[in-house]
Amino acid sequence: MTRWLPHPWFALWLLVAWLLLQQSLAAPTIVLGIMLALALSWSLGKLGLPRVRVRSLGTLLLLLVRVFADIVRANLAVAKIIVSPSPRHTSGFVSIPLEITSPYALALLACIITATPGTIWVSHDSLRRVLMLHVLDVVDEAALIDHIRQRYEQPLLRIFR
Amino acid sequence: MNVLAAVPGWVALVIGALVIAGALLACIGSAGLLRLDTFYRRVHAPTLGTTLGMYLVLAGTIVFFWAGEGRPALHVILIGVCVSITTPISLLLLARAALARDRREGTAGIPAADPPATGADGGE
């Protein structure tokens, strides 16, 4: 199982992407999709990447819904700052201590933070486990750190534990 | 054109509203790139177009083909997934390059190479 299918999530994603692109659920399409997914995920295994272990799919779905709501809110907030006659100068760098060490959890956190307008991922010190962000509108630094740690980091720790 | 003819008027209004709202967000994002002053402030703005702006245009596309051809064009979701996964890569590269340059030049207001870790054990 591990030997022939080292990255089951990646294989599933490839199959779904293939079926969506083909826009068909005919048997030959599915068979070819499964063959492609198996072959490509097997070759990815040859690269020696760490395995992805998703412990809680429910938490992952909940996190995605939560992030979507945050993205909508942040879009409106940033649009308001840009449109305002004199954009405020309250931007700054914020350092956040993290518990996360899994590379996949960090990658997902990078996607979340980048996808939320108003925050960008600047650097991550993997030895000291400190993440540095640039924030467009720093209202309350402690609240922001708490927001990222409670709202994103805790679910990520549960998902990739 | 026959796809468009099959779309009822009120659905066309919904599609138009979705696409225009998405385009408006992308436009505000581009305006922000011009209006904001420093590099770090500027890179925030275009994310409007790559997130909610893109979602709205994609939603309009799905509804358009759903109403016009009778089946949802779900494959456009792949665009959303691919953009969401790849945007952080270029943004991160840009931010890190700017940070490295600013640190070398000693620009004011840039945190030093090892910012003090608040809360964690600070090494010293």
Interface residues (C-beta under 8 A of the other chain):
Chain A: A17 L20 L21 Q23 I71 V72 N75 V78 A79 I81 I82 V83 P87 H89 S91 G92 F93 S95 P97 A110 C111 I113 T114 A115 T116 P117 G118 T119 I120 W121 V122 S123 D125 R128 R129 V130 M132 H134 L136 I145
Chain B: L25 I28 G29 A31 G32 R35 L36 D37 T38 Y40 R41 V43 H44 A45 T47 L48 T50 T51 L52 G53 R71 A73 L74 H75 I77 L78 S84 I85 T87 P88 L91 L92 A95 R96 L99 G109 I110 P111 D114 P115 P116 A117 T118 G119 A120 G123
